[in-house]
Amino acid sequence: MKSAIFKKIMVATDGSELVKQAVKSAVEIAKLSEAKLYAVHVIAMESYSIIHSLDEKWKKTMKKQLTIKGEKATDYVENVGKAANIDVESVILEGNPANEILDFAENNDIDLIVMCTHEKTELQRFLVGSVAENVIRHSGKAVLVVKGESADLLLNALLKLSGSKTL
């Protein structure tokens, strides 16, 4: 059952265990929609405040390590997508994660942004905010925020809608 609703889907990944549920959801939706999937990782150098005081050699080394982490995160999405016969394109960006996700979605005509939410205390959200929260508030695109076991509930609902027993 092909859906014309989603032609381009983006999943934001930081490589964490929590993101695996969002990746699973994004791949399944892309499969149902026959959509292209973009695996996006954002290197947030400014979130490492110590970097500002380091010399250029250290900054370069840190960026290289963060890029390797991003490549591993997007490789995971590519592998899950490949197993489901989904076309996946990996993208590594640098900057403020929420801003980069929003800009990429807007500049690439993304129909659906899929991301996970990390459990934060009220104080943490107040002090540093939430990438997912910022994306939801400022996006002109559809946003699906996956939280742990809710991904399985979503996939079961999609299966029922598509009439399939498995994807």
Backbone bond lengths (Angstrom), bond angles and torsions (degrees), N, CA, C in turn:
res aa  C-N    CA-C-N  psi(-1)  N-CA   C-N-CA  omega(-1)  CA-C   N-CA-C  phi
1 M - - - 1.449 - - 1.526 109.09 -
2 K 1.302 116.22 106.37 1.457 120.36 -178.89 1.523 110.21 -86.83
3 S 1.322 115.01 138.22 1.451 121.51 178.35 1.516 108.74 -112.71
4 A 1.317 116.59 133.24 1.462 120.46 177.57 1.526 111.15 -87.90
5 I 1.315 116.66 -1.23 1.463 120.11 -177.15 1.522 110.99 -66.70
6 F 1.327 116.89 -47.72 1.456 120.97 -176.29 1.521 110.21 -114.91
7 K 1.322 116.17 115.01 1.461 121.21 175.91 1.523 110.59 -105.16
8 K 1.336 115.81 -30.53 1.459 122.17 179.45 1.518 108.50 -132.59
9 I 1.333 114.99 122.32 1.455 121.64 -179.08 1.524 108.32 -121.12
10 M 1.311 116.07 138.13 1.457 121.09 177.64 1.514 108.65 -116.73
11 V 1.323 116.45 132.65 1.457 120.39 171.34 1.526 107.19 -114.90
12 A 1.332 114.99 125.20 1.463 120.92 178.03 1.521 107.77 -87.99
13 T 1.325 116.26 126.75 1.458 120.23 -176.66 1.513 111.95 -127.92
14 D 1.329 114.63 137.79 1.463 119.91 172.76 1.529 110.21 -113.94
15 G 1.327 116.32 3.13 1.460 120.94 177.72 1.516 114.52 84.78
16 S 1.317 118.08 2.30 1.462 120.73 -178.17 1.530 111.08 -77.72
17 E 1.306 115.27 166.24 1.468 120.59 177.11 1.523 111.37 -62.18
18 L 1.331 117.03 -38.99 1.463 120.61 179.86 1.525 112.42 -59.93
19 V 1.309 116.91 -34.46 1.462 120.98 -177.78 1.527 111.37 -66.28
20 K 1.320 117.37 -24.94 1.467 119.88 -178.74 1.521 111.90 -57.83
21 Q 1.324 118.12 -34.11 1.467 120.72 176.43 1.530 110.53 -67.43
22 A 1.324 116.98 -40.00 1.459 120.47 178.11 1.528 110.69 -66.41
23 V 1.324 116.52 -39.18 1.467 120.76 178.05 1.528 109.81 -62.90
24 K 1.316 116.14 -45.17 1.467 121.06 178.71 1.527 110.10 -57.55
25 S 1.309 117.07 -46.20 1.466 121.30 179.43 1.525 111.46 -63.90
26 A 1.339 116.65 -45.41 1.463 120.78 -178.77 1.530 111.20 -62.03
27 V 1.319 116.81 -42.29 1.465 120.94 179.76 1.530 110.16 -64.93
28 E 1.300 117.81 -43.30 1.464 120.86 -179.30 1.526 111.49 -65.75
29 I 1.326 116.81 -40.85 1.466 119.71 177.61 1.527 110.18 -66.65
30 A 1.333 116.88 -41.04 1.466 120.70 177.75 1.523 110.58 -62.18
31 K 1.318 116.40 -38.54 1.464 120.47 178.79 1.527 110.64 -64.78
32 L 1.319 116.72 -46.55 1.469 120.95 178.78 1.530 111.90 -62.86
33 S 1.324 115.95 -36.96 1.464 121.53 -176.60 1.519 113.79 -89.86
34 E 1.329 115.86 -10.76 1.466 121.33 -171.84 1.528 109.60 56.03
35 A 1.318 114.91 43.69 1.462 121.97 -177.24 1.519 111.25 -98.13
36 K 1.316 115.26 159.40 1.460 121.35 171.39 1.525 107.92 -82.72
37 L 1.320 116.09 141.61 1.461 121.56 -179.01 1.524 109.89 -113.52
38 Y 1.320 115.58 133.24 1.457 122.11 175.92 1.523 108.01 -109.92
39 A 1.331 116.41 125.04 1.462 122.69 175.84 1.520 106.74 -97.08
40 V 1.328 116.17 111.30 1.467 120.55 -174.23 1.525 110.23 -114.66
41 H 1.326 114.55 128.02 1.466 122.08 175.33 1.518 107.03 -123.14
42 V 1.330 115.67 135.51 1.466 120.01 179.88 1.522 109.56 -113.64
43 I 1.328 115.11 125.01 1.461 121.61 173.56 1.522 106.88 -84.67
44 A 1.324 115.50 117.43 1.465 120.84 -176.85 1.526 109.43 -107.07
45 M 1.308 116.52 78.11 1.465 120.87 -178.07 1.530 111.64 -60.19
46 E 1.335 117.56 -35.66 1.466 119.77 -176.77 1.524 113.09 -67.75
47 S 1.336 117.13 -17.37 1.461 118.81 179.46 1.527 111.96 -76.69
48 Y 1.302 116.52 -10.27 1.465 121.16 175.40 1.513 107.28 -100.92
49 S 1.323 116.86 82.64 1.469 121.42 -172.13 1.519 113.23 -58.38
50 I 1.313 117.21 -27.02 1.467 119.88 179.01 1.533 110.88 -64.82
51 I 1.315 116.92 -26.87 1.465 120.94 -177.59 1.523 111.18 -61.38
52 H 1.314 116.61 -33.93 1.466 119.63 -178.02 1.523 112.23 -59.42
53 S 1.324 116.69 -27.28 1.462 119.51 -178.30 1.533 112.24 -95.03
54 L 1.304 117.95 -3.13 1.455 120.88 -178.07 1.519 111.38 -89.44
55 D 1.326 115.13 160.10 1.455 118.71 178.31 1.528 110.49 -77.42
56 E 1.309 116.29 173.56 1.463 122.43 -174.66 1.536 112.93 -62.06
57 K 1.333 116.75 -34.99 1.468 119.79 -179.76 1.531 110.10 -62.66
58 W 1.327 116.21 -43.94 1.467 120.14 178.90 1.524 111.45 -66.09
59 K 1.326 115.95 -40.36 1.469 119.67 179.07 1.533 110.36 -61.84
60 K 1.326 115.10 -41.48 1.464 120.05 -179.69 1.528 110.71 -65.07
61 T 1.326 116.18 -41.90 1.469 121.07 178.60 1.532 110.57 -63.98
62 M 1.314 116.52 -44.02 1.464 120.87 179.33 1.523 110.64 -63.19
63 K 1.307 116.91 -43.68 1.468 120.50 179.21 1.523 110.66 -61.79
64 K 1.334 116.30 -39.83 1.460 120.00 179.31 1.535 110.13 -62.28
65 Q 1.337 116.56 -43.79 1.472 120.65 179.36 1.521 111.23 -64.68
66 L 1.312 117.36 -41.01 1.461 121.15 178.97 1.532 111.34 -68.47
67 T 1.322 116.86 -32.73 1.461 120.96 176.44 1.528 110.55 -67.44
68 I 1.317 117.00 -41.57 1.468 121.27 176.65 1.529 110.02 -60.73
69 K 1.325 116.51 -43.51 1.468 121.02 177.01 1.529 110.27 -59.89
70 G 1.325 116.81 -43.18 1.462 121.59 178.50 1.516 112.61 -63.79
71 E 1.335 116.29 -39.39 1.463 120.26 178.16 1.522 111.12 -64.91
72 K 1.325 116.79 -39.91 1.464 120.21 177.14 1.527 110.59 -63.90
73 A 1.320 116.08 -41.46 1.471 120.91 -179.90 1.527 111.12 -63.56
74 T 1.319 116.94 -45.01 1.467 119.60 -179.18 1.528 111.53 -74.86
75 D 1.327 117.37 -30.46 1.477 120.38 175.20 1.528 110.39 -61.36
76 Y 1.331 116.52 -39.11 1.465 120.57 178.15 1.534 109.83 -59.30
77 V 1.323 116.55 -45.88 1.466 120.41 179.46 1.527 109.98 -62.42
78 E 1.330 116.37 -43.80 1.467 120.08 179.18 1.523 110.86 -59.15
79 N 1.317 117.58 -43.52 1.465 121.27 -179.12 1.522 112.03 -65.31
80 V 1.321 117.50 -42.95 1.466 120.60 177.73 1.531 109.59 -65.30
81 G 1.308 116.35 -41.39 1.464 120.62 177.91 1.516 112.89 -64.39
82 K 1.325 115.69 -43.40 1.461 120.05 179.60 1.533 110.83 -60.69
83 A 1.326 116.80 -40.97 1.468 121.19 178.87 1.524 111.54 -62.54
84 A 1.335 117.11 -25.89 1.466 121.78 179.67 1.530 112.13 -100.85
85 N 1.332 116.99 9.36 1.467 122.74 -178.07 1.528 112.58 59.15
86 I 1.322 115.46 42.00 1.459 122.01 178.07 1.524 109.04 -107.52
87 D 1.328 116.11 136.91 1.457 121.74 175.66 1.526 108.60 -75.57
88 V 1.337 116.97 117.86 1.468 121.77 -178.03 1.525 109.75 -121.85
89 E 1.319 115.50 132.31 1.463 121.44 174.03 1.521 108.35 -116.83
90 S 1.331 116.67 126.36 1.460 121.79 179.57 1.519 110.84 -89.94
91 V 1.333 115.08 139.46 1.455 121.25 -179.96 1.522 108.05 -137.50
92 I 1.340 116.36 129.83 1.464 120.98 175.43 1.524 107.34 -116.98
93 L 1.327 114.76 123.54 1.455 121.96 -178.05 1.523 109.47 -116.66
94 E 1.317 116.69 167.67 1.462 120.60 177.39 1.513 109.51 -133.16
95 G 1.332 115.70 133.97 1.457 120.71 177.80 1.510 110.90 144.61
96 N 1.325 115.36 -155.66 1.455 121.79 176.62 1.525 108.10 -73.52
97 P 1.346 118.53 121.49 1.467 120.21 -173.68 1.533 114.51 -53.49
98 A 1.316 118.51 -49.32 1.473 119.87 -178.42 1.525 110.73 -62.01
99 N 1.321 117.32 -45.76 1.466 120.74 -179.38 1.524 111.79 -62.91
100 E 1.329 116.64 -43.09 1.460 120.22 -179.28 1.531 111.50 -65.99
101 I 1.323 116.85 -40.78 1.468 121.15 178.18 1.532 109.69 -62.56
102 L 1.322 116.61 -46.53 1.464 120.88 179.67 1.524 111.58 -63.05
103 D 1.323 117.04 -45.12 1.472 120.92 179.90 1.523 110.97 -63.27
104 F 1.337 116.47 -44.62 1.464 119.30 -179.78 1.522 110.48 -61.63
105 A 1.316 116.83 -44.78 1.464 120.84 -179.49 1.528 110.94 -60.65
106 E 1.306 116.02 -44.21 1.461 120.21 -178.78 1.528 111.61 -68.39
107 N 1.331 117.20 -45.02 1.465 121.40 -176.01 1.526 114.02 -74.33
108 N 1.333 117.35 -14.65 1.464 120.67 -177.40 1.528 113.15 -118.83
109 D 1.327 116.38 17.36 1.469 122.12 177.35 1.524 113.22 51.48
110 I 1.328 115.80 43.30 1.465 121.34 177.94 1.528 108.18 -69.71
111 D 1.335 116.46 136.07 1.461 121.66 180.00 1.521 112.55 -91.60
112 L 1.348 116.36 -29.36 1.456 120.67 -176.73 1.527 109.31 -145.17
113 I 1.328 115.90 130.13 1.461 122.26 174.16 1.525 106.57 -103.92
114 V 1.331 116.47 125.93 1.461 121.39 177.34 1.522 107.64 -114.98
115 M 1.321 115.61 130.40 1.456 119.82 178.89 1.517 109.47 -152.22
116 C 1.313 115.21 167.05 1.458 118.73 177.42 1.517 108.54 -106.30
117 T 1.299 114.28 165.88 1.452 119.31 174.43 1.517 107.76 -116.10
118 H 1.313 115.65 134.89 1.461 121.20 176.41 1.515 107.53 -91.09
119 E 1.301 115.56 136.41 1.462 119.47 179.31 1.521 109.28 -66.26
120 K 1.299 116.29 119.59 1.466 121.74 177.61 1.511 108.52 -126.67
121 T 1.304 114.80 149.99 1.465 119.24 175.07 1.529 108.25 -74.22
122 E 1.305 116.46 164.86 1.463 121.03 177.16 1.527 110.51 -57.25
123 L 1.328 116.78 -40.82 1.456 120.78 -179.68 1.528 110.93 -64.33
124 Q 1.347 117.35 -44.00 1.463 119.98 178.71 1.526 110.84 -61.31
125 R 1.336 116.74 -43.56 1.465 120.04 178.86 1.524 110.53 -62.14
126 F 1.331 116.59 -40.28 1.457 120.69 179.73 1.530 110.86 -65.03
127 L 1.329 116.83 -42.85 1.460 120.90 -175.29 1.521 113.38 -76.90
128 V 1.320 117.63 -44.18 1.464 119.93 -174.67 1.519 114.27 -116.50
129 G 1.328 117.28 -10.65 1.454 119.57 -179.89 1.507 111.12 75.58
130 S 1.290 115.20 -177.59 1.445 121.78 -179.65 1.521 108.40 -131.16
131 V 1.325 116.53 131.95 1.462 120.04 178.41 1.520 109.31 -59.86
132 A 1.339 116.97 -47.81 1.464 120.54 -179.26 1.528 110.88 -59.18
133 E 1.318 115.97 -43.64 1.464 120.15 -179.43 1.527 111.10 -61.68
134 N 1.323 117.01 -43.55 1.467 120.84 178.72 1.525 111.77 -65.21
135 V 1.313 116.84 -39.64 1.468 120.02 178.97 1.526 109.64 -64.94
136 I 1.326 117.05 -45.70 1.466 120.61 179.55 1.528 110.78 -58.78
137 R 1.317 116.44 -45.53 1.469 120.35 -176.57 1.515 114.03 -67.03
138 H 1.326 117.36 -32.35 1.458 120.02 -171.64 1.526 115.04 -110.67
139 S 1.303 118.20 -3.09 1.458 120.18 -176.17 1.524 111.99 -83.68
140 G 1.311 114.44 138.94 1.460 120.82 170.99 1.516 110.41 -93.07
141 K 1.330 116.26 1.80 1.467 123.17 -179.03 1.519 109.44 -104.82
142 A 1.331 116.17 162.49 1.461 120.53 174.14 1.525 108.72 -67.77
143 V 1.334 116.28 139.04 1.463 121.33 -179.62 1.526 108.43 -128.50
144 L 1.327 115.06 128.40 1.460 121.38 174.64 1.518 107.21 -111.65
145 V 1.319 116.24 119.00 1.458 121.12 178.02 1.518 107.29 -105.95
146 V 1.327 115.46 119.76 1.459 121.82 -176.79 1.514 108.97 -101.74
147 K 1.309 114.69 134.73 1.454 120.52 -179.35 1.523 108.43 -128.93
148 G 1.315 117.06 107.07 1.462 123.28 175.30 1.509 115.76 42.77
149 E 1.335 116.30 -118.33 1.453 121.61 -174.32 1.516 113.20 -66.50
150 S 1.329 119.48 -15.73 1.463 120.74 179.45 1.524 111.40 -64.56
151 A 1.332 117.36 -21.90 1.461 120.26 177.84 1.517 110.44 -63.00
152 D 1.332 117.97 -40.28 1.455 120.54 178.84 1.521 111.36 -66.15
153 L 1.330 117.50 -36.86 1.460 120.70 176.97 1.519 110.56 -64.30
154 L 1.336 116.74 -41.77 1.459 121.50 178.42 1.516 110.67 -62.95
155 L 1.325 117.40 -46.16 1.455 120.37 -178.02 1.522 111.17 -64.59
156 N 1.314 118.09 -38.69 1.464 120.53 176.85 1.527 110.83 -62.61
157 A 1.325 117.08 -39.93 1.470 120.79 177.77 1.525 110.39 -64.46
158 L 1.335 117.42 -41.97 1.458 120.98 178.33 1.523 111.45 -63.47
159 L 1.328 116.29 -40.10 1.466 120.10 177.95 1.523 110.61 -60.90
160 K 1.309 116.65 -43.31 1.465 120.47 179.33 1.518 110.96 -62.65
161 L 1.332 116.59 -43.48 1.448 120.57 179.83 1.520 112.38 -64.43
162 S 1.323 116.29 -36.63 1.474 119.58 -177.06 1.521 112.06 -82.80
163 G 1.345 116.74 -13.36 1.462 119.83 -178.58 1.514 112.69 80.27
164 S 1.333 118.55 7.85 1.455 122.45 -179.12 1.526 110.26 -93.59
165 K 1.320 114.75 155.21 1.456 119.37 172.29 1.509 110.47 -93.78
166 T 1.334 115.89 -28.09 1.455 121.63 176.27 1.516 108.32 -142.01
167 L 1.312 114.73 157.84 1.480 119.96 177.12 1.488 109.86 -104.91
